[in-house]
């Protein structure tokens, strides 16, 4: 799945729905969230990703997050999520 632009309190709901649908789909062992075109992400969107990771982990499935924007990557780093999530560029 792909997201673009800013993911914040105002825009997170469609993102949450998209991620939840992917997590609830039993067909994929890996869910890939493509954030390479996201320029800003806040704690509400980070929470969506952490909840998805936790749910997938209990199902023996995997979440991969792709990002390349320096500010987004920096936020993952300072929150410690680079240690929890599989983050790729």
N, C-alpha and C positions, 0 to 999 in steps of 0.2 A: 504494500500500500504506500501511497505517496502523499506527502503534505507539502505545502508551500506557503511562503509569507510568514506571518506572525501567529504563534500559538500562545494565546493568553486567555484570561478569564472570559473575554468577550467572544473568542473564536474557538474555544476548546471543545464545545459540545459536538460538532460534527466529527472532529478528530476522535473523541471518546467513543462515539457510536461506531466509527470505522474500525478502531482498534478492538473494541468489544466484539464486533461481528467476526473479526479474524480469529480472536482467541476462542470464541464459542464454536468455530468451525473445527470439527474433529478430523478433517482430512489432512491437515498440514502438520508435520513434525516441527517445522520452523516457521515462525512468523517474522517477516522482515518489514520494518517500518523505515521508509526512505524519507529522511529529513534533510536531504542535501540541498533542497531549495527553501528551507526554513531559515529565516534571518533573525528570529527572536523566539525564545521559548521561556515560559514562566513556570512557577511551581505547580500550577494546576495541570499543565501538560506533562510535566515530569511525573506527577502523581499517577497519571493515566498509564505511563510507561512502566512505573514500578509495580502497579497493580497487575498489569498484563504480565510482566515478568514473573511475579509471584504465582499467579494462577497457572501460567504455562509450566513453571517449574514443578508444581504439584502434580501436573499431568505428564511429567517426563518429556516435556516439549521445550522449545528454545525460542527466545526472542533475540533478534539482531536489529540494532539501530544503526542506520547509515546517516552520517552527517559530515559535512566538510566546512561549514561556516565557522570561522574562528571563535566568534562570540558564543555560539551554541555549544561548541566543543568545550570551551572554557567553563561554561556553566556545568556541564557534566563532570568536568574535572574538579571544580571547587566544591561540588556537592558530594563528591565521592562516588558518583554513579558509574564512573569508569571502572571501578572495582566490582560493581554489581552486574552491570549490563555488558553485553557483547556489543561494543561500539566500533564500527568500521567506517572507513571513508570511501 
